[in-house]
Amino acid sequence: MKNGKIFAMFFNASPRKGWNTHKMLVAAKAGAEEAGAVAELVDLYDIKFPGCKSCFACKLKNARTDGVCAIRDDLRPVLERARQADAIVLGSPVYFSYPTGVYRAFLERLAFPVYSYHYEDGKPLVCRDKVIETANIFTMNCPVDMMEKIGYPTLLESNTQTLATVFGAAETLYSCNTYQFADYSRYDMTLFNEEDKRIHRDEQFPKDLDNARSLGKRLVERASSHIAP
């Protein structure tokens, strides 16, 4: 909560501001704000940070990390704010079948300190006092049929499952066959047709943005149900 309102954070793990992933996150943030949340968008490529260093400070008995990574660097203040969030959305383009390296480094730092090795009744005693609504937004150059053929859902959904295990709830939104370049004529490419890409962008991407807006709104509405009156 922040100022008595649902607090939603959005994390851009794309190096390209103003492009597909960033636009999807902006739309999701707008949906969250429409639902009454205080929302923040963080561009992760603006922050210099490593992934988990396996110091295990967050796993010590009587640890005082309270679900926040113990590494004190430029990411630490962001993680401290994320610890207070009621809804969290991560966005990344897909590079060689996986989210970006920055996405993975951030996910390690965000989720591992909340996750516990202490299990009871087959479940980890995570460091959170309520369900945090989370989601992944993945954008990619390949069309839907190609994505399914090469197994992207299996690979990418493992990240969403991590969020669900640690935070209690997660979903995935895909934006496929994205328009990749401002000027296709400058690039050596025969795999994709620029005209087909442009038509798809004009017809489908606005729908993807609407879906992202709905996602942001939906997460906030769900998060509200987890807050004790």
Rosetta blueprint (number, residue, H / E / L):
1 M L
2 K E
3 N L
4 G L
5 K E
6 I L
7 F E
8 A E
9 M E
10 F E
11 F E
12 N E
13 A L
14 S L
15 P L
16 R L
17 K L
18 G L
19 W L
20 N H
21 T H
22 H H
23 K H
24 M H
25 L H
26 V H
27 A H
28 A H
29 K H
30 A H
31 G H
32 A H
33 E H
34 E H
35 A L
36 G L
37 A L
38 V E
39 A E
40 E E
41 L E
42 V E
43 D E
44 L H
45 Y H
46 D H
47 I L
48 K L
49 F L
50 P L
51 G L
52 C L
53 K L
54 S L
55 C L
56 F L
57 A H
58 C H
59 K H
60 L L
61 K L
62 N L
63 A L
64 R L
65 T L
66 D L
67 G L
68 V L
69 C L
70 A L
71 I L
72 R L
73 D L
74 D L
75 L L
76 R H
77 P H
78 V H
79 L H
80 E H
81 R H
82 A H
83 R L
84 Q L
85 A L
86 D L
87 A E
88 I E
89 V E
90 L E
91 G E
92 S E
93 P E
94 V E
95 Y E
96 F L
97 S L
98 Y E
99 P E
100 T L
101 G H
102 V H
103 Y H
104 R H
105 A H
106 F H
107 L H
108 E H
109 R H
110 L H
111 A H
112 F L
113 P L
114 V L
115 Y L
116 S L
117 Y L
118 H L
119 Y E
120 E E
121 D L
122 G L
123 K E
124 P E
125 L L
126 V L
127 C L
128 R L
129 D L
130 K L
131 V L
132 I E
133 E E
134 T E
135 A E
136 N E
137 I E
138 F E
139 T E
140 M L
141 N L
142 C L
143 P L
144 V H
145 D H
146 M H
147 M H
148 E H
149 K H
150 I L
151 G L
152 Y H
153 P H
154 T H
155 L H
156 L H
157 E H
158 S H
159 N H
160 T H
161 Q H
162 T H
163 L H
164 A H
165 T H
166 V H
167 F H
168 G E
169 A E
170 A E
171 E E
172 T E
173 L E
174 Y E
175 S E
176 C L
177 N L
178 T L
179 Y L
180 Q L
181 F L
182 A L
183 D L
184 Y H
185 S H
186 R H
187 Y L
188 D L
189 M L
190 T L
191 L L
192 F L
193 N L
194 E H
195 E H
196 D H
197 K H
198 R H
199 I H
200 H H
201 R H
202 D H
203 E H
204 Q H
205 F H
206 P H
207 K H
208 D H
209 L H
210 D H
211 N H
212 A H
213 R H
214 S H
215 L H
216 G H
217 K H
218 R H
219 L H
220 V H
221 E H
222 R H
223 A H
224 S H
225 S H
226 H L
227 I L
228 A L
229 P L
